[in-house]
Amino acid sequence: MDALWSDILDQPCALRAALAATRTAEGLPRARDLCRAAPRILLTGMGASYFATYPAFLRLLASGAPVARLEAGELLHQAPGALDQGTAVIAVSQSGRSAEVVRLLEARGRATIIGVTNDPTSPLATTAEVSIPLSVGPEGAGVATKTFTGSLLWLDLLLADGGGAGWPEAIDALEHVLRTSGQWLPGLRAALGMTEHVWFLGRGALLATACAAGLMFKEAAGLHGEGLSTPQFRHGPLELAGPGRSALVLVSPGPLGRLDLDLAGEMAAAGMGVAAIHAAGSPPDPVQGVHSLHWPSLPAQPAVLAAAVQCLAHAAALRLPREPGTFSRIGKVTTRE
């Protein structure tokens, strides 16, 4: 078993361990207090860690909290004034050693840093005012899998008072997706065709999964994967729809799902290989040319659908003349700007 597949399969166990750790995490209550008292909250990170902050950003916006979100490289050089007194900066970095995050720690001014990282010995963990450990164990591959889903878990619990409500069920659902991958993955692969250009589309919290999927396809499968919001795809990229390209649509729960499926149908009509994943709710009406994967009893949660796209990325990576999840030009930790 290669390291990437091992990391993917380890997620249910790793997330249950992380969920158990949240009950005794000393930094979690303090971080919540800092966020409540702060005049402004700023979410930052790079790569998959940054994508994982989007559901938390939406949650904070919906609550009326004063919140901003900017990747660490842009924050460091384009908006250093945001690091003023009173700002609570939630910095997410699986390694805690990314170049931009380390520089941010040095240039933070009077901001309060809440670090979310998987390495308790990293600069982020040891220098932040509050450190929150992901507690998902080390990843053997270079690609973020359980650190992405673990970041989703910790950020959700940091900003909610429910004590992890819904996460036991979500982890069970994620485990089901992995356990049954042999049943649904071949059809999904066939529908997409593993073309050189793959779009991953979602909206709301599912946009985090779509963006992480695009990055994972580049890193693990050597394919041009791009994550976009479903509505953003209409504003230009739809012009590229046609044979030799494919798209996976993560269908939103509720009425917005109809808009997602309408777009999927248009892409299929243009000759693209298109698949749609639905979770929760009743099955939608079939859309001509769109391969539909429906999990009626599973929550439409970013971490659950992340398991599906990780399986897909691993399957695509097996076509390469290298072990899935290994890099030839970069490393797991980006140590230079």
Buried (B, 14 or more C-beta within 10 A) or exposed (E): EBBBBBBBBBBBBBBBBBBEBBEEBEBBEBBBEBBEEBEBBBBBBBBBBBBBBBBBBBBBEEEEBEBBBBBBBEBBEEEEEBBEEEBBBBBBBBBBBBBBBBBBBEEBEEBBBBBBBBBBEBBBBBBBBBBBBBBBBEBBBBBBBBBBBBBBBBBBBBBBEEEBEEBEBBBBBBBBBBEEBEEBBEEBBEBBBBBEBBBBBBBBBBBBBBBBBBBBBBBBBBBBBBBBBBEEBBEEBBEEBEEEBBBBBBBBBEEBBEBBBEBBBBBBBBEBBBBBBBBBBEEBEEBEBBBBBBBEEBBBBBBBBBBBBBBBBBBBBEEBEEEBBBEEEEEBBBEEE
